[in-house]
Amino acid sequence: MRASQERTGPENGRLTGVLSAILLTVCIIITALYSYMKSEYPSATIKDLPNFFRVIRNETVKEAEVLYSFKFESTSNPVFALYGDYIVKLDSGGIWFLDKKGQVIWSKPIAMGDPILKVNGSKLLAADAGSGEIYVLEGRSVVWEDKADEAILNADINKKGYVTVVTESKSYNNEIRVYDPYGIELIRKVIANAFVVSALVSPSGKTLVVSGISAGTTAAY
């Protein structure tokens, strides 16, 4: 029994020494990283060290690899958006659903000379600034459509499907129309003292946010 203890004693000592050396090395590395992080970001704390380590590890920039490419005619004035697994192209010839290789999967003759294309995740908003036409699609079906009586300046759709359309106005600077997810017009707001850039309904559906430009300043109302 004593002989066994005598044999294992030195082994335990060597193991303790190795562990101590490893811990000391780790402490030196952490201290060095923390000092470097503080020199780059003085406001950083010890809690930010893991994120900083990730940045250092991933700071090598990788060159993007082009897998597929396809050509299109710019004369048709196309706009593009990502919608699910599709690349959507909207132009004067219609709306096209393309796969990643540029092959046409589905199309519909919704021709727009000055197109606006927005995606909220499940729905797709297509509008023509010139003609005032508005379409909302879900999948490959048109959910609802409308036509504004003035030229469209901007249009958007929020996460819940509320659509905002900014148009010109004959008597004022702009008008804003708000549609619910089913295409029912809820609000028509006249803007007289500013030129509206964009409008969007909040995620709750209770607030309309309008960004406009007035004489020399930019403000949100």
C-alpha positions in Angstrom: 0.0 0.0 0.0 2.8 2.4 0.8 4.7 1.5 -2.3 1.6 2.3 -4.4 1.3 5.7 -2.7 5.0 6.4 -3.3 4.6 5.6 -7.0 1.5 7.8 -7.5 2.8 10.7 -5.6 5.3 12.0 -8.2 2.7 11.4 -11.0 0.2 13.5 -9.2 2.8 16.2 -8.8 3.6 16.2 -12.5 -0.1 16.3 -13.4 -0.6 19.3 -11.1 2.3 21.0 -12.6 1.0 20.5 -16.2 -2.5 21.8 -15.2 -0.9 24.8 -13.5 1.1 25.6 -16.7 -2.0 25.3 -18.9 -4.0 27.6 -16.6 -1.2 30.1 -16.5 -1.0 30.1 -20.3 -4.8 30.6 -20.6 -4.7 33.4 -18.2 -1.9 35.1 -20.1 -3.8 34.7 -23.4 -7.0 36.1 -21.9 -5.1 39.0 -20.4 -3.5 39.8 -23.7 -6.8 39.6 -25.6 -8.5 41.8 -23.0 -5.7 44.4 -23.2 -5.9 44.4 -27.0 -9.7 44.7 -26.9 -9.5 47.7 -24.5 -7.0 49.4 -26.8 -9.5 49.0 -29.7 -12.7 49.6 -27.8 -12.1 51.5 -24.5 -15.7 51.2 -23.4 -15.7 47.4 -23.6 -15.9 45.2 -20.5 -14.8 41.7 -19.7 -18.3 40.5 -20.7 -17.5 41.6 -24.3 -14.5 39.4 -24.6 -16.3 36.3 -26.1 -17.8 38.5 -28.9 -14.4 40.1 -29.5 -12.8 36.7 -29.8 -15.4 35.8 -32.5 -14.6 39.0 -34.4 -10.9 38.1 -34.4 -11.6 34.6 -35.5 -13.9 35.6 -38.4 -12.1 38.8 -39.5 -10.7 37.1 -42.6 -12.8 38.4 -45.5 -14.0 35.6 -47.9 -14.5 36.4 -51.5 -18.0 35.9 -52.7 -18.5 33.1 -55.3 -21.0 33.7 -58.1 -23.0 30.5 -58.6 -25.5 31.7 -61.2 -26.1 34.8 -63.3 -28.6 35.8 -65.9 -29.1 38.8 -68.2 -32.2 41.1 -68.6 -33.1 44.0 -70.8 -32.8 47.4 -68.9 -35.1 49.0 -71.4 -38.1 47.2 -69.8 -37.3 49.1 -66.5 -37.2 46.1 -64.2 -37.1 46.0 -60.5 -36.2 42.8 -58.4 -37.0 41.4 -55.0 -36.5 38.1 -53.1 -39.8 36.4 -52.3 -39.5 33.0 -50.6 -37.5 30.8 -52.9 -38.0 33.0 -55.9 -36.4 36.0 -57.5 -39.3 38.3 -58.5 -38.9 40.6 -61.5 -41.5 43.3 -62.2 -41.3 45.3 -65.5 -43.2 46.6 -68.4 -43.8 43.0 -69.6 -45.4 41.7 -66.4 -44.4 40.0 -63.1 -42.1 37.0 -63.2 -41.1 34.4 -60.6 -37.6 33.1 -61.4 -35.6 30.4 -59.8 -32.0 31.0 -58.7 -30.8 30.1 -62.2 -33.0 32.7 -63.8 -35.5 30.3 -65.2 -39.1 31.5 -65.3 -41.3 29.5 -62.9 -44.5 31.6 -63.1 -45.6 34.8 -64.7 -48.6 37.1 -64.9 -49.2 40.0 -67.4 -49.3 42.7 -64.8 -47.4 45.2 -66.9 -45.9 48.2 -65.1 -43.9 51.0 -66.8 -42.6 52.5 -63.5 -42.7 49.6 -61.1 -42.5 49.6 -57.3 -41.9 46.2 -55.6 -42.0 45.4 -51.9 -42.1 42.2 -49.8 -43.3 41.8 -46.2 -42.5 38.1 -46.0 -45.6 36.3 -47.0 -47.1 38.9 -49.3 -45.8 40.9 -52.3 -46.8 44.5 -53.1 -46.5 45.6 -56.8 -47.4 49.1 -57.8 -47.0 51.3 -60.9 -46.0 54.8 -60.1 -47.2 56.1 -63.4 -50.6 54.4 -63.8 -51.5 54.2 -60.1 -52.2 50.4 -60.2 -51.7 48.5 -56.9 -51.6 44.7 -56.6 -51.0 42.5 -53.5 -50.1 38.9 -54.1 -49.7 36.0 -51.8 -47.9 33.1 -53.4 -49.1 33.1 -57.1 -52.5 34.6 -56.4 -53.6 38.2 -56.4 -55.2 38.9 -53.0 -56.5 42.3 -54.0 -56.0 45.2 -56.4 -56.9 48.9 -56.7 -56.1 51.9 -58.8 -55.2 55.3 -57.4 -56.5 58.3 -59.2 -53.1 60.1 -59.0 -49.5 59.2 -59.7 -47.9 57.0 -57.0 -44.7 58.4 -55.4 -44.1 55.6 -52.9 -45.7 52.5 -51.5 -45.0 50.0 -48.8 -46.4 47.0 -46.9 -45.9 46.1 -43.3 -45.5 42.7 -41.6 -49.3 42.3 -41.1 -50.2 43.3 -44.7 -51.3 46.9 -44.2 -50.4 48.9 -47.4 -49.5 52.6 -47.5 -49.5 54.5 -50.8 -48.2 58.0 -51.2 -49.7 59.8 -54.2 -49.6 63.2 -55.7 -52.6 65.5 -55.1 -54.3 68.1 -57.3 -55.1 70.5 -54.5 -52.3 69.7 -51.9 -48.7 68.4 -51.9 -49.5 64.7 -51.3 -52.2 62.2 -50.2 -51.6 59.1 -48.2 -53.9 56.0 -48.5 -53.9 53.2 -46.0 -55.3 49.8 -46.9 -56.0 46.9 -44.5 -54.7 43.4 -45.4 -57.9 42.7 -47.4 -57.6 45.7 -49.6 -60.2 47.9 -47.8 -59.2 51.5 -47.7 -59.1 52.7 -44.1 -57.5 56.2 -44.2 -56.9 58.9 -46.7 -54.7 61.7 -45.3 -54.0 64.9 -47.0 -50.5 66.4 -46.5 -50.4 70.2 -47.3 -47.3 71.6 -45.6 -44.6 69.0 -46.5 -43.6 66.7 -49.3 -44.0 63.1 -48.2 -41.1 60.7 -48.8 -42.6 57.6 -47.3 -45.3 56.2 -45.1 -45.7 53.0 -43.1 -48.1 51.5 -40.7 -46.5 50.3 -37.4 -46.4 46.5 -36.7 -49.3 47.0 -34.2 -51.5 48.4 -37.0 -52.4 51.4 -34.7 -49.9 54.1 -35.9 -49.2 55.6 -39.2 -45.6 57.0 -39.5 -45.0 59.6 -42.2 -41.6 61.0 -43.3 -41.7 64.3 -45.1 -39.5 67.1 -46.3 -40.4 70.7 -45.5 -38.5 73.9 -46.4 -34.9 73.1 -45.5 -35.6 70.4 -42.9 -36.5 66.8 -42.7 -39.0 65.6 -40.1 -41.3 62.8 -39.2 -44.9 63.6 -38.3 
